Structure formats: structure tokens, C-alpha cells
Amino acid sequence: MAAMKPRTGDGPLEVVKEGRGIVLRMPLEGGGRLVVEMTPDEVRALGDAIENCEGLK
């Protein structure tokens, strides 16, 4: 019998292509993960928004 491990949701930030979309899995403080599926256009728009965010330069 395989060992049972608790699903904590912790792990690294992941961005992977799944089918036609791109899936972002982001660990959250306090446990769990935020999972968002986006189109390539939405990923580019998010990247532009992050790049132009004040305080990052």
C-alpha cells in the first residue's frame, strides 16, 4: 500500500501549458494555491501589467 501524504498545497510557483490554455499555480501564505487558467493573450497582458507596475523599477 502506498504511503498517504497530506495535500498541503505548498510548492513552487508553476506556469505550464495545458491544452490550449496556460495554467498558473501560485502558493499562498497560510497554505493552499491560487490556480488560474489563462489564454496566451491574457498571459501577455498580465506580464505587461506586472512590468509596468510602480515600485518594481
Buried (B, 14 or more C-beta within 10 A) or exposed (E): EEEEEEEEBEEEEEEEEEEEBBBBBBBEEEEEBEEBEBEEEEBEEBEEEEEEEEEEE
